[in-house]
């Protein structure tokens, strides 16, 4: 149950990052349409599925925790960086 919640949290964070970054940078640069949050979630799921790696069998609990923290910090950092950049564009 815990892993389902954490996986959903990860997808929501990546979806939020995709939504903001797409609408801040891709739309003005290419005149593509603005995407909705559900579309951003779908794009994020596709990206996660295509880049997912199979877990190693001999990983420790600390390795799994570090991997999860990186997967949570990455979309937050990306969105924060994109926010700062879009202030100057």
C-alpha positions as CSV (number, residue, x, y, z in Angstrom):
1,X,0.0,0.0,0.0
2,X,2.8,2.4,0.9
3,X,4.5,1.8,-2.5
4,X,1.3,2.6,-4.4
5,X,1.0,5.9,-2.6
6,X,4.7,6.7,-3.2
7,X,4.4,5.8,-6.9
8,X,1.3,8.0,-7.2
9,X,3.1,10.9,-5.5
10,X,6.0,10.5,-7.9
11,X,3.7,10.5,-11.0
12,X,1.9,13.6,-9.7
13,X,5.2,15.4,-9.1
14,X,6.5,14.6,-12.6
15,X,3.2,15.5,-14.1
16,X,3.2,18.9,-12.4
17,X,6.7,19.5,-13.5
18,X,5.8,18.5,-17.1
19,X,2.7,20.7,-17.0
20,X,4.5,23.8,-15.9
21,X,7.6,23.4,-18.0
22,X,5.6,22.7,-21.2
23,X,3.3,25.7,-20.7
24,X,6.2,28.0,-19.7
25,X,8.7,27.1,-22.5
26,X,7.3,24.8,-25.2
27,X,4.1,26.8,-25.9
28,X,5.8,30.2,-26.4
29,X,8.7,28.7,-28.4
30,X,6.7,26.5,-30.8
31,X,3.1,27.7,-30.7
32,X,2.0,24.2,-29.7
33,X,-1.2,24.2,-27.7
34,X,-1.3,24.5,-23.9
35,X,-1.7,21.1,-22.2
36,X,-4.0,20.3,-19.4
37,X,-2.8,18.6,-16.2
38,X,-4.3,15.2,-17.1
39,X,-2.4,15.3,-20.4
40,X,0.8,16.2,-18.5
41,X,0.3,13.2,-16.2
42,X,-0.1,11.0,-19.3
43,X,3.1,12.3,-20.9
44,X,4.9,11.8,-17.6
45,X,3.7,8.2,-17.3
46,X,4.8,7.5,-20.8
47,X,8.2,9.0,-20.0
48,X,8.5,7.0,-16.8
49,X,7.6,3.8,-18.6
50,X,10.1,4.3,-21.4
51,X,13.0,5.2,-19.1
52,X,12.2,2.8,-16.2
53,X,15.0,0.4,-15.3
54,X,14.6,-2.9,-13.6
55,X,15.6,-2.8,-10.0
56,X,18.8,-4.6,-9.0
57,X,18.3,-7.6,-6.8
58,X,20.9,-6.8,-4.2
59,X,19.9,-3.3,-3.4
60,X,19.8,-2.2,0.2
61,X,17.0,-0.4,2.0
62,X,19.2,2.8,1.9
63,X,19.8,2.5,-1.8
64,X,16.0,2.2,-2.4
65,X,15.4,5.2,-0.1
66,X,18.1,7.3,-1.9
67,X,16.6,6.4,-5.3
68,X,13.1,7.4,-4.1
69,X,14.4,10.7,-2.7
70,X,16.1,11.5,-6.0
71,X,12.9,10.7,-7.9
72,X,11.0,13.2,-5.6
73,X,13.7,15.9,-5.6
74,X,14.2,15.9,-9.4
75,X,10.8,17.2,-10.5
76,X,10.7,19.8,-7.7
77,X,14.2,21.1,-8.6
78,X,13.3,21.1,-12.3
79,X,10.1,23.1,-11.7
80,X,11.9,25.6,-9.4
81,X,14.7,26.1,-11.9
82,X,12.1,26.5,-14.8
83,X,10.2,29.1,-12.7
84,X,13.3,31.2,-12.1
85,X,14.3,31.0,-15.8
86,X,10.8,31.9,-17.0
87,X,10.9,35.1,-14.9
88,X,13.7,36.4,-17.3
89,X,12.2,35.1,-20.6
